[in-house]
């Protein structure tokens, strides 16, 4: 079930980087995977991909597929470092939310 919370750019970036940690992917696949978690449109995802690329967190390359090119996205070392930072922040946020909700580990 996709989350219905309003999502900021940072959460979308975190999700995209997390998906790409498993391997390179092209836009359609990224969109489908993101949509399993968040309710976003392609019009939100592609600007995020361009922003991440411009920031040096992703690189792109094209591969031919059935007479057309598919644009693939790959994490850079900077992207891996940013992802590690997002993961640390996520763990802290999760811990804080669990404490507020009374679900922290005793």
C-alpha positions as CSV (number, residue, x, y, z in Angstrom):
1,X,0.0,0.0,0.0
2,X,1.4,3.4,-1.0
3,X,1.6,6.1,1.6
4,X,-0.8,8.9,1.4
5,X,1.2,11.5,3.4
6,X,2.3,14.6,1.6
7,X,5.9,13.8,0.6
8,X,8.7,16.3,0.4
9,X,11.6,16.0,-2.1
10,X,14.0,14.6,0.5
11,X,11.8,11.5,1.0
12,X,11.5,10.9,-2.7
13,X,15.2,11.4,-3.1
14,X,15.9,8.9,-0.3
15,X,13.5,6.3,-1.9
16,X,15.1,6.7,-5.4
17,X,18.6,6.4,-4.0
18,X,17.5,3.3,-2.0
19,X,16.1,1.6,-5.1
20,X,19.2,2.3,-7.1
21,X,21.4,0.9,-4.4
22,X,20.2,-2.5,-5.7
23,X,21.3,-1.8,-9.2
24,X,20.9,0.5,-12.2
25,X,17.3,1.1,-13.4
26,X,15.5,3.0,-16.1
27,X,12.7,5.5,-15.5
28,X,9.7,3.3,-15.9
29,X,11.0,0.7,-13.5
30,X,11.9,3.4,-11.0
31,X,8.4,4.8,-11.3
32,X,6.8,1.5,-10.7
33,X,9.0,0.7,-7.6
34,X,8.5,4.1,-6.1
35,X,4.7,3.8,-6.5
36,X,4.7,0.7,-4.4
37,X,5.8,2.9,-1.5
38,X,4.6,6.4,-2.3
39,X,1.7,7.8,-4.3
40,X,3.7,9.9,-6.9
41,X,3.3,10.6,-10.5
42,X,5.9,10.5,-13.3
43,X,5.7,14.3,-13.4
44,X,7.1,14.3,-9.8
45,X,9.7,11.6,-10.4
46,X,11.5,12.8,-13.5
47,X,12.3,16.3,-12.0
48,X,13.7,14.5,-8.9
49,X,15.9,12.3,-11.1
50,X,17.2,15.4,-13.0
51,X,17.8,17.1,-9.6
52,X,19.7,14.1,-8.3
53,X,21.8,13.9,-11.4
54,X,22.5,17.7,-11.4
55,X,23.6,17.3,-7.7
56,X,26.1,14.6,-8.7
57,X,24.2,11.8,-6.9
58,X,23.3,9.9,-10.1
59,X,24.7,9.4,-13.5
60,X,22.9,8.3,-16.6
61,X,23.6,6.3,-19.6
62,X,21.5,5.1,-22.6
63,X,21.0,1.6,-23.8
64,X,19.2,0.6,-27.0
65,X,16.0,-1.4,-26.5
66,X,13.7,-2.3,-29.4
67,X,14.9,0.5,-31.6
68,X,14.8,3.1,-28.9
69,X,17.1,4.2,-26.1
70,X,16.3,3.6,-22.5
71,X,17.9,6.0,-20.0
72,X,19.4,4.2,-17.0
73,X,20.2,5.8,-13.7
74,X,23.2,4.7,-11.5
75,X,24.3,5.8,-8.1
76,X,27.6,7.7,-7.9
77,X,29.9,7.6,-4.9
78,X,28.4,10.9,-3.8
79,X,25.0,9.3,-4.1
80,X,26.1,6.3,-2.0
81,X,27.3,8.8,0.7
82,X,24.1,10.7,0.6
83,X,22.1,7.5,0.9
84,X,24.1,6.5,4.0
85,X,23.3,9.9,5.5
86,X,19.6,9.4,4.6
87,X,19.6,6.0,6.2
88,X,21.1,7.4,9.5
89,X,18.5,10.2,9.5
90,X,15.7,7.7,8.8
91,X,16.7,5.4,11.7
92,X,16.7,8.4,14.0
93,X,13.3,9.5,12.8
94,X,11.9,6.0,13.1
95,X,13.3,5.8,16.7
96,X,11.7,9.1,17.6
97,X,8.3,8.2,16.0
98,X,8.3,4.8,17.7
99,X,9.0,6.6,21.0
100,X,6.1,8.9,20.5
101,X,3.8,6.1,19.4
102,X,4.8,4.0,22.4
103,X,6.2,1.3,20.2
104,X,9.9,1.6,21.2
105,X,11.6,-1.5,22.2
106,X,11.6,-2.0,26.0
